[in-house]
Amino acid sequence: MSKSTVSRALRDDRTNIAQATIDRIRQTAKEVGYDPDRNYAARRLAADRLGRPMLSHAIGLFFFHPGLGQSNYFHQIFRGVLDAVIGTDFQVLTTDLSSLESKSSIPTLYRRGDVDGALTITTAHNWQRNLEHLRDEPNFGNRPVVGLVEQIATCSSVCPDYYSVGFTSASHLIDLGHRRIGISVRGLPHSNDYISLMHRGYREACVQYGLDPDHCLFQCDWDPSKEEENVTALLNALDQNPPVTGFMALHDQHAVWIYQRLTAAGYRVPEDVSVIGKDDTEAIVKDSDLNILTTIRLPLYDVGNQGTKLLIRRITEEEKEDRDIVLPVELVERKSTAPPAKNRPRV
């Protein structure tokens, strides 16, 4: 047999080789102890010389948060990622960007070209510089990348419909009768990030109900590292005239924080103040209820699952171009929202 015939047979290329021939060659290789996977480096050098790069069947998964790996949010996405690679030849390698020595650090496997493509669970703002460094690596270059949190320039993405998150949250509270609603602002939103999309949804919901967004929405500056300032901003919203009667949190963990600070200050949820979250990954436990938190459920499993399948199709060139997929969200109405109290006591 020629070398090219043996090579095609060991790759299971059935285009021009009969199955019987493939079986004979593979049986002979087994008898002489030849395992092509153990000679991967040499095979890749030969393939690169011929302009036919070989796949490593390795997918990178980047995330940027020291505690994200312990969160329900991450686990739902990661379960979707794992289910997508089951039954394929692909494996997943995880990298916490916050654990690297510097933001420009790229793990060795990427620099060697051992990773065929990457997923990222980071915001576009946090990820952009790392993407630039990744693209600068000659052995990674323009290999496909899929964002799983929000749309990222020059990459594919699979993400929730954040505009609908904002629109649905605001519409729910307005339907209940709230006309003064608090929204959390974390720093300055970037033009196309998910916070800006939610804020556009908040405002357009007010407009559709004939309300002035600038009067209906009250912005509360919120910084996770500044507890005292956050509490002051939260309670200050309740002292406005007219007072805020409902809050839309950045995510469920933030909704839990709001609930705990309101309760500590003597307010009742939802009797005095309504709270709505985002993602459906955390719970507010009150009385005998396991979870009273009204929230917008994000399709996190589908984000991970569809994002990984899209990346594999891009790696195998089943899909030639990057594209963005936006998945629908769902209001989950529980007991942390209610019509505003007519005579809420001042605390």
C-alpha positions in Angstrom: 0.0 0.0 0.0 1.1 3.5 -0.6 1.8 5.9 2.3 -1.1 8.1 1.2 -3.5 5.1 1.3 -2.3 4.1 4.7 -2.6 7.6 6.0 -6.2 8.0 4.7 -7.1 4.6 6.2 -5.8 5.5 9.6 -7.8 8.8 9.4 -10.9 6.8 8.4 -11.1 8.7 5.1 -13.6 6.6 3.2 -13.8 8.9 0.2 -11.6 6.8 -2.1 -10.8 3.7 0.0 -13.0 0.7 0.4 -14.0 -0.2 4.0 -12.4 -3.6 3.6 -9.0 -2.0 2.8 -9.4 0.4 5.8 -10.1 -2.6 8.1 -7.0 -4.5 6.8 -4.7 -1.5 7.3 -6.0 -0.8 10.8 -5.7 -4.5 11.8 -2.1 -4.5 10.5 -1.3 -1.3 12.4 -2.7 -2.9 15.6 -0.6 -6.0 15.1 2.6 -4.1 14.8 1.7 -1.8 17.6 1.4 1.4 15.6 -0.9 4.0 17.2 -1.2 7.2 15.2 -2.3 9.2 18.2 1.1 8.5 19.9 2.8 10.1 16.9 0.6 13.2 16.8 3.4 15.8 16.9 5.2 14.3 13.9 1.9 13.9 12.0 1.0 17.6 12.7 4.4 18.8 11.4 3.9 16.8 8.2 0.3 18.1 7.8 1.4 21.7 8.4 4.1 21.3 5.8 1.5 20.2 3.3 -0.9 23.1 4.3 -3.4 20.7 6.0 -3.5 21.6 9.7 -4.6 18.8 11.9 -7.3 19.1 14.6 -6.3 18.5 18.2 -10.0 18.0 19.2 -9.5 20.3 22.1 -11.8 23.3 23.0 -10.8 26.0 25.4 -13.2 27.5 27.8 -12.3 30.9 29.3 -14.0 32.6 32.1 -13.1 35.7 34.2 -14.3 35.5 37.8 -12.6 34.0 40.8 -15.8 32.5 42.2 -17.6 31.8 38.9 -16.8 28.1 39.0 -18.7 27.7 42.3 -21.9 29.5 41.0 -25.1 28.0 39.8 -24.9 30.4 36.8 -21.7 28.8 35.6 -22.8 25.2 36.3 -25.8 25.6 34.1 -23.7 26.9 31.2 -21.0 24.3 31.8 -23.5 21.4 31.8 -24.7 22.6 28.4 -21.1 22.7 27.2 -20.3 19.1 28.4 -23.5 17.7 27.0 -22.6 19.1 23.6 -19.2 17.4 23.5 -20.5 14.0 24.7 -20.3 11.6 21.8 -17.8 13.7 19.9 -14.0 13.5 19.8 -13.7 17.0 21.4 -12.5 17.7 25.0 -12.9 20.8 27.0 -10.0 22.7 28.7 -11.0 25.4 31.3 -9.0 28.6 32.0 -9.9 31.2 34.7 -8.4 34.4 33.3 -8.4 36.0 36.8 -5.9 33.4 38.0 -3.3 34.2 35.3 -0.2 36.2 36.3 -1.2 39.0 33.9 -4.1 39.8 31.5 -1.7 39.2 28.6 -0.9 35.7 29.8 -2.0 33.0 27.3 -1.8 29.3 28.5 0.9 27.2 26.8 -1.6 24.9 25.1 -2.9 27.9 23.1 0.6 29.1 22.2 1.5 25.6 21.0 -1.6 25.4 18.8 -3.0 22.5 20.7 -6.5 24.1 21.0 -8.7 24.2 17.9 -11.1 27.0 19.1 -12.3 28.7 22.3 -15.5 29.5 24.2 -15.6 32.5 26.6 -17.9 33.2 29.5 -16.7 36.8 30.0 -18.1 40.2 29.2 -16.9 41.8 25.9 -15.1 44.5 27.9 -13.1 42.1 30.0 -12.4 39.7 27.1 -11.3 42.1 24.3 -7.7 42.5 25.4 -7.3 38.8 26.0 -8.8 38.1 22.6 -6.2 40.4 21.0 -3.4 38.6 22.7 -4.9 35.2 21.6 -5.1 36.4 18.0 -1.5 37.5 18.1 -0.4 34.0 18.9 0.8 32.5 15.6 -0.4 29.0 16.5 -3.9 30.2 17.3 -4.4 33.2 15.1 -7.9 33.3 13.6 -9.2 30.1 15.0 -12.9 30.3 15.9 -14.1 31.8 19.2 -17.7 31.9 20.5 -18.9 34.2 23.2 -21.4 32.7 25.7 -22.3 35.9 27.7 -22.7 38.6 25.1 -21.9 39.5 21.6 -18.2 40.1 20.9 -16.8 41.8 17.8 -15.1 39.5 15.3 -16.4 36.4 17.0 -19.5 34.2 17.0 -21.8 34.4 20.0 -24.8 32.6 21.6 -26.4 34.8 24.3 -29.7 35.6 26.0 -31.9 38.3 24.7 -30.9 41.0 27.2 -33.1 43.7 25.6 -36.1 41.4 26.4 -34.7 40.9 30.0 -35.0 44.7 30.5 -38.3 45.1 28.7 -40.0 42.1 30.4 -38.7 43.2 33.9 -40.0 46.7 33.6 -43.3 45.6 32.0 -44.0 43.2 34.8 -43.6 45.9 37.5 -45.5 48.5 35.5 -48.3 46.0 35.0 -48.5 45.6 38.8 -48.9 49.4 39.2 -45.3 50.5 40.0 -44.5 53.9 38.6 -41.1 54.5 40.3 -38.6 51.7 39.7 -35.0 51.4 40.9 -32.4 50.1 38.5 -28.8 49.2 39.4 -25.9 50.9 37.5 -22.5 49.2 37.8 -20.0 51.7 36.4 -20.5 53.2 33.0 -22.2 50.8 30.5 -20.4 50.3 27.2 -22.3 51.0 24.1 -23.3 47.4 23.2 -22.8 45.4 26.4 -25.6 43.5 28.1 -26.3 46.2 30.7 -26.9 48.8 28.0 -29.2 46.4 26.2 -31.2 45.8 29.4 -31.4 49.6 30.0 -32.8 50.1 26.5 -35.4 47.5 27.3 -36.3 49.2 30.6 -36.8 52.6 28.9 -38.8 51.3 25.9 -41.1 49.4 28.2 -41.9 52.7 30.0 -42.5 54.4 26.6 -44.9 51.7 25.5 -46.9 52.2 28.7 -47.0 56.0 28.1 -44.5 56.8 30.9 -41.5 59.0 31.0 -38.5 56.8 31.5 -36.5 59.6 33.1 -39.2 59.9 35.8 -40.2 56.3 36.1 -36.6 54.8 36.4 -34.4 55.8 39.3 -30.7 54.8 38.9 -28.8 53.4 42.0 -25.0 53.3 41.6 -23.9 49.9 42.7 -20.3 48.7 43.1 -19.8 45.1 44.5 -16.7 46.3 46.4 -18.5 49.2 48.3 -21.0 47.8 50.7 -21.7 50.9 52.8 -22.1 53.1 49.7 -24.4 50.5 48.1 -26.7 50.4 51.1 -26.9 54.1 51.3 -27.8 54.3 47.6 -30.5 51.6 48.0 -32.2 53.2 51.0 -31.9 56.7 49.5 -34.1 55.4 46.6 -36.8 54.7 49.1 -36.7 58.3 50.5 -37.3 59.9 47.1 -40.5 61.8 46.3 -42.2 59.9 44.9 -40.4 56.9 46.5 -39.1 53.9 44.6 -41.5 50.9 45.1 -39.7 48.2 43.1 -36.1 47.2 42.2 -34.8 45.5 39.1 -31.5 43.7 40.0 -28.5 43.1 37.7 -28.8 39.3 38.5 -30.2 37.0 41.1 -27.3 37.3 43.5 -27.8 41.0 43.5 -31.5 40.6 44.1 -30.7 38.5 47.1 -28.4 41.2 48.4 -31.2 43.8 47.9 -33.7 41.6 49.7 -31.3 41.1 52.7 -30.5 44.9 53.0 -34.1 45.9 52.7 -35.1 43.4 55.4 -32.3 44.5 57.7 -33.6 48.1 57.3 -37.2 47.0 58.3 -38.8 46.8 54.9 -40.9 43.9 53.8 -40.6 42.2 50.4 -43.0 42.4 48.5 -45.4 44.1 50.9 -43.4 47.3 51.0 -41.0 46.9 48.1 -40.9 44.5 45.1 -37.7 42.9 43.8 -37.1 41.2 40.5 -33.9 39.3 39.6 -32.2 38.0 36.4 -31.1 34.5 35.5 -33.1 32.2 37.9 -30.0 30.6 39.5 -30.4 31.9 43.2 -33.2 31.8 45.7 -34.8 34.0 48.3 -36.2 31.8 51.1 -39.0 33.3 53.2 -41.3 31.6 55.6 -42.1 28.1 54.2 -41.5 29.0 50.5 -38.4 27.5 49.0 -37.9 30.4 46.6 -40.0 33.6 46.4 -37.8 35.4 43.9 -39.5 36.6 40.8 -36.9 36.6 38.0 -36.2 36.5 34.3 -35.0 33.0 33.5 -32.0 32.9 31.1 -31.5 29.9 28.9 -28.1 29.2 30.3 -27.9 25.5 29.5 -28.9 26.3 25.9 -26.3 29.1 25.7 -23.6 26.6 26.6 -24.9 23.8 24.5 -25.7 25.7 21.3 -22.5 27.8 21.7 -20.3 24.6 21.9 -22.1 23.0 18.9 -21.6 26.2 16.9 -17.9 26.3 17.8 -17.5 22.7 16.7 -19.2 23.5 13.4 -16.9 26.4 12.9 -13.8 24.3 13.7 -14.8 21.6 11.3 -15.8 24.3 8.7 -19.3 23.0 8.5 -20.1 26.7 9.1 -17.8 29.1 7.3 -18.7 32.4 8.8 -19.2 33.8 12.3 -22.7 34.5 13.4 -24.7 35.6 16.5 -27.5 33.6 18.0 -29.9 35.3 20.5 -32.1 33.1 22.7 -35.4 34.0 24.2 -35.9 34.6 28.0 -38.8 33.9 30.3 -40.5 35.7 33.2 -40.8 33.4 36.2 -43.3 35.1 38.5 -43.1 34.1 42.2 -43.7 36.1 45.4 -41.1 38.9 45.5 -43.2 41.2 43.4 -46.7 42.6 44.1 -48.7 45.8 43.5 -47.1 48.8 45.4 -48.4 49.5 48.9 -50.7 52.6 49.0 -49.4 53.6 52.4 -45.9 52.2 52.9 -44.6 53.0 56.3 -41.5 55.2 56.5 -38.6 53.3 58.1 
